[in-house]
């Protein structure tokens, strides 16, 4: 297959960002699902319809069906092209993707909304690396990025991508080795010595060992030296607080295990990070090429806090505080934590990533998690959040500017290590 043939046959699913926005606004996705089913009935090989169904069903709450549609799509085609309009001069970006749910990859389509960028998404299936024919037929592109995020499921994918990109002819952002360092159990070793920062150690524990801890046969210190109850416990590879609990004593372990059949869990010490007014505050900070940007501030009276459950839309006072945080970020939050934020960027070694964190009463940052999987979006209604879009769009603009600066188009022909013939974007056989 020639490159021209491959590009002409490339499926273009509906942007995941567009589908998320529809769901976020409360629109009924079922008519769109019916249309995708009708397309598929007309053409069983409609990979775009299958990918649309995958995202729609996940947004409707049926993850297993969504993953089944995706597997069928990837059995037909591994390479997809963005569906939004772009000019003939558009920058072409190749993203290395992992199969999985909507949280398996960097939500890059949010970052590219409205940009003159063509996104090519190449899915790497573990144990089924792309054929040489597929690699030779990849469309020309100016820059590439690893979108696959760190997780147990994605580790084989990241290893395969690392093998593939050893001689890639353009810059590959978010190198797999750096992405892999963002695991919950490794972050402590990376960030523990950062000045002005606190990072709690995390241990992976098997079900039997956790049960023994609950029965008093093992101690917390055997897994988390120096730690004691209460503990935070969660599933492996869990997102958005799924099955996240605070275990206050050994007696709380057995009921938790009775409700959850998972074979392994993460545990870490609980830190009471409430502010002086008794409220908990969680900040999301994103980095683009070493520069931090404010993403959001969630404020709640409970420790288990995410933006969607913090009631920000119900409180003008909370939104006013978030607006101040974003407007004064450079002179305020970023200034207070300048050393910590700069060191975090250096330790992560990623061109694009983020962290969720809090400010402790002693002035240090408490980091909960980080990586290239955190979502930055501009979906919040301007009526309630008139201050947010300006700051999020600055983040998006910085990301697009970085793509241009890192692309082949920005490489000088007078620098020998970057020399390429004009228009060269071929992929090695």
N, C-alpha and C positions, 0 to 999 in steps of 0.2 A: 504494500500500500504506500503510495506517495504521500508527502506531507499535505499536498492540496486535497487529496482524497480523504485523509484523516481529518482535516479541519472541517471539510464540508459535511462529514458524517458525524461530527461531534454533537452530542446531545446538549441542550441548554435548559436545565431545570429552572423553575421559578426561584428567584433569590431567596435564600433562607431568611435574610433580613426582612424581606417583604412579607413573608409568611408570618414571621414573628410579630411584625407590626400589626398585621391584621388580627392575630390572636390577642395581642396586647390591648388593642382597641375594642375588643369584645365582638368582633365580627364573626359570623358563623362560617366556619371553614368547610362545612359539609357539602354545600353546592360545588365548591372548588374540588373537593374530593370526588364527587360524582362525575365531574368533567374529566378528571384524570382517569377514573375507572373506564369511562366511555372511550377515551383515547386509547387505553390499553386494550379494550375489547376490539377496537379497529385494527390495532397493530400490537401484537404480543411482544414485539421487540422494541417498543417505545421506552427506551431507558430513561428519558427525561420524565415521563409520566410515573415510572416506578420511583424515581428519586423524589418527585413531588409528593407521592403517596407516603413515602418514608417519613418525610418531615411533618406532613399534615397529621398522620396518625400519631406520631409522637406528641405533637402539640395537642391532640385530642385525648391524650392520656394512655394510648395503647402502644407502649414502647416495643413490645415483642412483635406486633404486626409491622411497625415501622422498620425494625431491623430486618424482618423477613423481606419486605419490599426492597430494601437497600441491597441485600444479598443477591436478589434476582437481578437488580440493575447492574451490579458489579460483575455478575456472571456474563452480562452482555457487553459491558463497556467499562473501562477503568478511567477514561479521560472525559472531562466535561468542561463546557465553556459557559461563561457568564451570559445571562440572558438580557442584560441591560444594554442600551445603545452605546456605541463608542465610535470615535472617528477613525479615519485611516491612519492618523498619527498617534493613536492611543498607545500608551505604555502597555506591554504585555508581561503579565506576572504569572509564573508557574508556582502553584502551591502543592506541596507533598502532603497528602491527606491520609488519615487512617479510617478504616471502616469503624462503625460504631454509632452510638447515639449522638444527639445534637451537641453534647458536651465533649466529644472526643477530639475536636480540632479547634484551633483558634477561630473564633467567629469573625473571620476576616471580611465577610461580605458587608457587615455593619460599617467597617472602616472605609469601604470603597464606594458606598452609596453616593451617586451623583458624580463620581470621578471619571475622567476619561482614561479608564484602565480596563483592559480585557483580562479577566481572570481565567486561567486554565487550571483545573483541579485534577491532579493525578492521584488516584487512590492506590495505596500499596497494601496488598493483602498478604498477611503473614504466610510464609511458605509458598507463596505464588507470586514471586517477584515479576515485574513487567518484562515481557519478552524483548529481545533485541529488536524485533520488528516494530514493536510499539515505541521503544526508545528512539529508533531512527525516524519514526513518523511524528514525533512530538512537534507541536507548532513552535515556530521561532518565539523566543521570549527574551526580555531584557534583564530580568532579575528573577530569582526564585526565593521561596521562603518555606521553611518547615512548619506546617500548620498542625501536625500531629502533636498532641499534648502528652505529658508524662502520666502514665498509669500502668498498672500491671498488664492490661490488655494491649497497650500500645508499645511496650518495650521491644517486642520482636519487629514491629514496624519501624521504630526508630533505628534499630540496628541495621535493618535492610536499607533504609534511606542513607545512613552513614556510609554503608558500603557503596551505594550508587553514586554519591556525589563527590567521590575522591578526585575526579578529574572533570567536574562539571565546568562548562565554558563560561559561566557567568557567576556573579556573586550569589551565594545561598545564605539567606539570613536565618537566624535562630537555629544554629547548628544543633544536630541531634544530641551530641554529647552534653551541651549546655542545657538543653530542654530536660534531659534525664536527671539533672541535678536538683530539679524542683520537686522531687518526691517528698512526701511528708516526713519520712524517716531520715532523709538526707539534709533537709533544710537547716536543721539545728547545727550540724557540723559546719555548714557554710556561713551561717549568720551569727553564731553564738558570740564571736569575738568582735562584732561590729560595735564601735563606740556609740553609746546612746541608744542601744537597742536591747530588747529582751526577747528571746525566742525559747519557747518551751520544748524540751526534748520529747520526741514521739517514739513509741515502740510498737512494733507489730507483734501481736500475741494471738496464739491459736485458741480455739474454742475451749479445748480441754484445760489449758493453762489458766484461762480466764475463770473457768468454773472452779478450778482449784483455789484461785485467789478468793473467790466468793465463799468457799468453804473454809477459809483460813489455813489451807495447806501450803499456800505460797503467799509471799508478801509483795507489796507494790515495789519495794526497793530492789527486788530481784530482777525487775524489768526496767524500772525507772529509778536509778540510784539517787537516793536523797529525797525522793518524792513520797507523798502520802495522799490519802483521800482528802478531798474529793478529786475524782478523775473525770476527764472527758473521754467518751468512747464513741466510736463511729465505725461504719463499714469500711472495708478497703475500697478505694476508687469511688467513694460516695461523693455526691455534690448537693449543694443547696440544703444542707442539714438533714438529709435523709438518714433516719435512724441515729441521729446525733443526740446523745444524752449526757447528763452529769450524774455520775455514780457517786453518791455521797458516802457510802460505806460498803463493806463487803456484802451486806445483806441485800443490796440493790442489784447485785450482779445476776443472781438466779432468775428473777423475774424478767430481766432484760434478755437473757439467753432464751428464756421460754418463748419470747415473742419473736426472736430473730434466729434463723437457722444457719446464718453464715458461718463458714469454717474459720475465718480470721477476722481480726479487728485491729484498729489503731487505738492506742490509749496515750493520753498525755495529762500532765497536771492541770487542774483548773486554776485559772487566775481571775480574781475578781477585779475587773478592769473598769468598774463604774467610776464616773466622775464625781466631783464633790457634791453635785446636786442630786446624786443618786441615779442618774441615767447612764445607760451604756451607749457608747458612740463607736461606730465602726467606719473607718475611712477606706476607700478604694483609690489607690494611686497607680497610674499606668506610666510606663517609661517608653519613650521613643528615642532610640539611638542615644541613650544615656540621660535624656532630659525627662524629669518627672512632670506629670500632668494630673490635676484633680479629676476624678471621675464621679464620685458621689460621697455623701456622708449620710449614714443611716443612724437614727437616734431612737432608742427604745428603753422601756423600763425593764426589759428582760435581757438576759445575757445571750440567749440564742437568737441572734439578730441578723436579718438580711434586709435588703432594701424593700423587698416585696411584702415583708411582714412587719415593718417598723411603723406603719401608719403615717408615713410622711405626707401623704395626700390629705390626711384628716387634720393636720396641725399646721397652721400658718406660722407658729413660732418655730417649729422644727425646720420648715422650709426657709425661713428667714436666716436661721443659723447656717443652714447649708449654703445659702446664697453668699453669706459673708465668708464662709470657708473658701468657696471657689473664687470669689472676687479678690480676696487678699492672700491667695495661696502663695505667691512668690515672696511677699514680705512677711507672711505669717507662718503657716505650717511648714513650707519648704525652707524658710529661713531658720526656724527653730531646729529643724532636723536635717540641716544641710549636710553635715558629715555623714550621718547615717544613710541618707538617701543616696549620696554619691557612692558610698561604699557598697550599698546593696546593688546598685547598677553594675559596679565593677565585679562583685562576686557572682552575680547571676550570669554575666557574659552574654546576654541576649539583646538583640536589637529591639524587640518588642515583648513586653511582659508587664505584669502588674502584681500588686500585693493587696491583701486585706489586712488592716492593722488598727490599733487603738493607741491612744495616748494615756500612759499611766500617770498617776498623781505625782510621781517623782520626776516626771518630764521625759522619761524614756518612751520609745516606741515599742509596742508589743505587736509582733508579727504573727498572724494566724496562719496564713498560707500565701503561696505565690506561684506564678508560672505564666505560661502563654495561653491559658484556657479561660482567664477571667474576661467577662463580657463588658465591653464599653459600647453603649448605644445612645441614640438620640430619639428615643421613642416616647419620652414623657410628654404629656400634653402641655403646650406653651401656656395655656390658661392658668394652670396650677404652678408650673415651673418655668416662668418667663426668663429666668436667669441661666438655665442649664445649657441650652443649645449652643450659645456662644462659646462656652468653654469646651464642650464636647467637639464642636467643629474645629476648634484649634488643635485638639488632639488628632482628629482625622486628617487635617491639613498637614500636620507634622509627619504623620505616617506616610502620606502620599509623597511629600517632599523627600522623605528618606528613600522611598523606592526609586525616585528619579536620581538622587545622588548616588545610590549604590548600583544603579543599572549600568549596562554596557554603554548607554548613550552618554553617560557622564565620564567615561574613561578616556583619558587623553591618549591619542596615538603616539605621543612622544614619550610615554612611560613604557619601557620594554616589557615589564611583567604583565601589563594590561593590554598589550597590543593585540588588536584583532582587525582583520580586513573590514572595510565599511559594510555594515549590514550583517556581519557574521553573528549568527546565534544558533549554530548547528549543535546538535547533541552527539557526543561520541557514540560510535557503534558498539 
